[in-house]
Amino acid sequence: MQPWFTDGKLGIFLHWGIYSVDGVAESWSFFNGQVPYDAYMAQLDGFDAQKWDPDAWADLFVEAGAAYAVLTAKHHDGVALWDTQAGDLSVVKRTPAARDLITPYVDALRRRGLKVGLYYSHLDWSHPDYATVRPDGQDPDDRGNPYAMPAVGEESPERWDAFLAFHRAQVRELLGLFQPDLLWFDGEWERSPEQWGMAELAELIAELSPHTVVNGRLTGHGDYATPEQGVPVEPPKGPWELCLTVNDSWGYQPQDDHHKSPRQLVRVFAETVGGGGNLLLAVGPKADGTIPPEQAERLEALGEWIAGHRPAVRDTGRGLPHGHFYGPSALSADRRTLYLFLFDRPNEYVVLRGVRNVVRSARVLGTGTDVRHERVGGLGEVPGWEYLYVHDDQLDPLCTVVALELDGELDLYREHTRD
C-alpha cells in the first residue's frame, strides 16, 4: 500500500457524466426503468462542460483539505470521459463537450500536489457484448435484467471474450495515458472473479502501473476496503475508505436538497479518521462542469475545520478500541499524543479509561487552551479514570479536539475476565 493513501484521510469523489444534463440517477435510472434508455442516452446532446474549470476544482479540493480526488472516467452507462479508441461512446465523439475531460483534470490536480484517482466500471450496460453470459451459479430460469443478463439460450462465451478484450483495452488506455495514482473499480457484482479474470487484471495493472493503488472491487486483489454511506461500527482491519455523498445522490440531482450539515460531515470525517480510514466525499458537478454552491460551501467548511485541527488529522492512525472513550480518537505517528474528538457538549467532564500512561498535558486543539485533568481511582495495574474538565467556552461549534500528551507510547489496559 502506498503511504500517500493511508495518510490521505480525505478524497473528493466526482460523479460527472451525461446523467447531470437531466439530473437523473447515474446509469441506474435506465437500468431500473425510471427513464427509457433512449431518453437517458439523449442526454449526450446536452452535455457541454462549457463552464468547466479544472483548476477551480483543484483549488476547491485543496481548500477542503483533500489529498486526492476520484473522477468517474466511465460509469455503468459506458460513456467515457476520455477519447477512448476501444469504442465510440465517449464525450469526445458524442457530446457537445467534444474533448477529453480526463487530461485537464489530471494536470490540474498534479499541479497542486494532489493524487489522481480514476473510477472505472467493470460492467457496461451499453456495450452490445456485455449481457452475453450469466453469473456463475445463477438459476437459468432467472431472467435477470436484460441490460446485464442474456435470455436463456442466448448466452455467448465468444461475445463475452470480446467484451473482456474491450474492457482490457480501456484499462490499458487509462493506465498508459494517465498513470493514475488510484484506480477505483466498481460494478464487479454481476460476474464472478473468475469470469472477470480478476487475477489476470491485477497482474496487468501491476505490470503497466505498479505504483497505482487499486480499491477492493478488483475482487480478491484490491489494496483496501470500500464501505459506502455509513461508518462501520467495527472498522475494517486493514486500509479502508468510506464513500459518502454530501446529499443523498452521487451525481447532480437538482431536486435533492438533503445536504448534510458541516457538523454532520465533520463528525463522519472524525469517526472515519479515528477508525483508521479515509473519507471519500462525493459531489455531483452539473453538466456545465460547475460544482453546486451548496456542495462547494460544505467542502470549504470541512476544510476550515481540518485546517484548525490538522495535527489530529495528518500523520495520525486509528485511535482507541471501543470502551476506552465514548467517541472517536486518533493517535499520533509516534504514539505519544492522543487526540479525543468531542461531538457533544460535555456535562462538566469527559472520561478516558484504561490508559496506563501519565497524561502530561491536555489542551484544546486549535486554541491551545489548557484542559484541567486528574486521575481518579485505580489500583495496582488497573489505571483508573482520567477526568478531563472541558468548559463550554472551550468548545468548537463543529467538533472539539482535546490533545493529550502522554509520558511515553500509548499503553492500554484491558481487563481480562477471571475464571
N, C-alpha and C positions, 0 to 999 in steps of 0.2 A: 504494500500500500504506500502511495506517495505521501510524504509528510504534509504537503500543502493541503491535502484533503482532510486529514484528521485535525489539522489546525485551522481549517477554513471557517467553521462554525455557521456561516450564513452564505447561502447562494440564492440567486433570483431565478425563478422558473418562468419562462416566457412561452405561453401557448399563443402563437401567432400564425394565422393561416386564413384561408378564404372564408371560414366559418364566421370570421369577425365582420363580414360585409352585412349579413342579415342578423348577426348576433345570436346565432343558434349554437347548440352544443356541438363541439368539435367532433366530427365523424359519427358520433353516437346518434345524432339527430336523424340521420337517414337509416342507420343500422336498426334503430328501434322503431322506425316507422313514423316518427314525428313529422318529418317532411319527406316528400318524394326525392329519390336520388337525383333525378334530373333538375329539380328545383335547387337542391343543395349544390350541385356542380355548376349551376348557372351563376353562382357567386364568383366564379372565376372572372366574369366580365366586370365585376365591381371592385376587385382587389387592386388598388393602385399604389399604395405606400407613398403617396405624394408628399406627406409631411414628415416622413421618417427621417430622423436624425440619430444615427447610431452613436455619435459622440455624446448627445444629450442622454441617451440611455445609459451609457457607460458612466457618465458623471453622476447620474442619479444612483447607480449601483454603488459607486464609491461613497457617496453621501450616506447611503443606507448602511454602510459598514460591511458590505458583502465582499467575499473573497473570490467568488466565481459566479457565473451565470450559465443557464442551460436553455437553449433555444430549440423549438420543435422544427428540426430540419425536414422531417416528414412525419405527419400523424397518420392515423389509420385510414384516412381518406386517400392516401397515396400521393398527395400533392407535394412535390419537393420545392423547397425554397432556394435551391441552387440549380445550376444549369446541368442537370444530370444527363449523361449520354446513354443511360440504360433505358430510357423511355422518353416520351414527350409530355408527360403530365407534370409540369412544373410551372412556377410563377413566371419563369423566364419566357417560356414558349406560349403560355395560355392565358396570361393576365395582362392588364394594362401596366402593371409594375414593370414587366418586361426586362428584368435584370436579376442578377444573382444577389440575394439578400444575405447570404452567409458570410461572404468575404468582408464586407464593410463591418459587420458585427464582430467578426474575429479580430479585425485590425483595431477597431475602437477599444475593445477590451484589453488587448495586449499592450496598447499604448499606455494604458493606465495600470498595468501590472496585475490585471485580473485574469484568472484562469478561465479557459474557454470550454464550455460544455455544449454538446450537441445531442438532442433527443432524436432517436430513430425508432420507428415502429417496425418490428419484425413483420407483422401481418400487414396486408394491403387489400382493403375491401374493394378497391377499384381495379386491381390487376386481373386480367382475364384468366390467368393461370393459377390464381390463389386458391379459389374454392374448388379444388380438384382432388383432394384426399381428405379422409376423415381422421379425427384423432385416434391414436392407438387405443383400442378397447372400447370405443363408443358403440352403443347399441345401433345396429344397422337400420332398425326401424325408426330411429330418432332422426328426423329430417334436419333439425337444427336451422340456423339462419342461412338463407341462400347466399348471402354475401360472404359467408365463412365456410359453408359445407356443401359438398356436391349431393345431388339426389342419389338414392340407392341405384346402383347400376351405371352411374355416370362418373365413377372415380377414374382418375388417370394419373398413375405414378409418373408417367413421362412428362406430363404438363407440370406436375409438382416439381420435378427436377428442373424444368425450365424456369419456374418461379424462383427456386433457390439460386439459380445462376444469376437472375436479375437482382435478387437480394444481395448476393455477394458482390456483384458489380457496384451497387450503390454504396455498400460498406467500404469497399476499396476506394471509391471516389472520396468519401468523407475523410478517410484516413490520409489519403495521398494529397488531397487538395488543402486540407485544413489542419492536419496534425492535432486534433483536439486533445486537450488535457483530460477530458472526461467524455465518455460515450455512454449516453443514458438510454438504454434499450427499454422498450415496452412492447406489449402485445404478444407475449410469449405463450399465453394460456391456451390458445386454440390448437396447439400441436404439442407433441411430446418432445423432450430434449433430443431424442434420437431422430425424430423426423426433421427437426430444425438443423440437426448436425451441430449442436452447440459446442461440443468438444473441438471439432474442426474449426469452427468460427473463432473460438478462443485462441487457438493456435495461429490463425491468420492475423488476428489483432496483435498478438504478441510479436509476430514476425514483422509486421508492417509499421507498428507504432508502439514499441514496448513501454513507453512512458505513459500511455493512456490508461487512466483509471476507468473501470467498467462496473456498472451497477449490477445488482444481484439478479436482474432479469435476463442475464446471459446464464440461464438456469444451470446451477451446479458449478459455474466457473466465474462468477462475479466477485468483485472485491468487497462489496458491502451490501447491507440490507436496506430496503426502501419502504418502510411503513408509510401509510397515507392517512391524512385527515384526523389523526389522533395520536397524542404522545403515548407510547406503550407504557403500561403500568410497570412492567419489568423490561427495562431496555435490553435490546439485543447485546449479546456478549461482545461481539466484535464491532468494527466500524459500522455506522448506520447514519441514515439521513431521513428526516421526516419531511414528506411532501405535504404542503398545506396551502390552501387557497386563501387570498385576502378576503374575498367574499365567499360565495358558495359555488362559484364557477371557475373552471380552469381558463377558458378563453373569454373573450369580451362578450358579455350579455348585458345590454343596457338596462334591462328591467331588474337585474339583480343588484339591489342596493343594500343587501345584508352584509355590509362590510364589518369586519372585526375591528374593534377599537384599538388604538395604540396600546392601551393597557393589556388587552387580551393578547395581542401579538407579542408584547414583551414577556408576558407570562409563559406563553408556549415556547418562546425562544429560550428563556431561562430554564424551563423544565427539560428542554432538549439538550442544551449545553450541559446541564447538571447530570444528565444520563449518558454523557459521552458522545452525543450525536451532533449532526449538523441540521440546520433548518433550511429547507429549500422552499422558499416562499413564492407562490405563483401569482403572477399578474397577467392580465389579458389585454394586450395592445389592441387599439382599434384598427380598422382596415387601412387607415391612412398612416399608421405607424406610431401614433401618439399613445402614450400611456394615460389612462383616465386620471384626472386630477385627484379623485378620491383615493386612488391606489398610490399615486406618487406621494401624496401627503402622508400616508401611513408608512411608506418606506423612509421618508425623511424623519418622521417621529421616532421610528425604531433606530435609525442611525444616530439621532441625537442622544438617545438613551445609551446606546453602545459606546459612543464617544466619551460619555461621562463615567462609564464603568468598565473601561477597556481591560484593566488588569484581571477582572473576573471572567472575561470572555476569551481574551487572547492568551495563548500559552498555558491553558488550563486543561484538565482532564475531568472525567466523571468524578462526582463527589461521593458523599457518604452513602452507605447502604441504607435501606429503609429502616426506620426505627431510631436512628441517632438524632434526627432533626425533622421537625414537621414542616418540610418544604425542600426545595432543591438546594443543592450546594455544588461547588466546584473546588477543585484542588489545584494549586499551582504546580508547575512542572517539577520544582524541587521538593514538593510535598510538605512544605513548611508553612504555607499560607492557605487557610481555609476560608472560602467565600460562601456566606449564607444569604440566600435570596428570600426576602420578606415581601410577600404579596399583600398581606393584610395588616391592619393596624394592631400592634401587639396590645394585650391587656397588661400593661406595665412591663412585661419582660417576655423574652423567648428563652428557650432552654435547649442546651446541647447535651447529649447523653453519650456515655460510653467512650469518651476520649481521654486517654491516659495522659496526654501531653499537658504541660502547664501552658496556659494561654498568657503570653507575654503582653499582648495589647489587643484591643478591639477598637475599631474605628469604622465610621460610615464612609463607604467608598464614594468618591465624588466631592464630598465636602471636607473630609478629613477630621470631622468632629469625633471626639473620643466617646466610647460607649462604656459605661461602668459595668464591670463584670465581677462575679465572685463564684468560687467553687463551694457547693453545698453538698454535704453528705459524703459518702464514700467510706470504704472500709477495706483495708488490705489491698488486694489487686483490683477491687471494684472502685472506679474513679469517681463515682457520684455525678452530680449535675453541674454544668456551667450555666449560671444565670446571666443573661445579657439584658440590661435595662435600657430599652430604646424609647426615647420620648417622641411625642407627636411632632415636635418641631424638627426632628431629625429625619422624618420620613420623606422619601421620594414619591411624587404623585403616581408614578407608574410601577416602580419596584425598587425597594431599598435593598442595598447590598452591604452587609457587615463583613469586614475583613478581619480575620483572627490570625495574628502572628503566633505561631507555636514555638516551643523550645527545641524542636527537632522535627524530624519527619513524622508525619501523622502516625499515631499508634492507637489502634482501636481495640476496645474490649467488647467482646460479645459473649455474654454468659452462656455456658453450656448447661443443659438440663442434667441434673444429678439423677443417678439411678435410685 
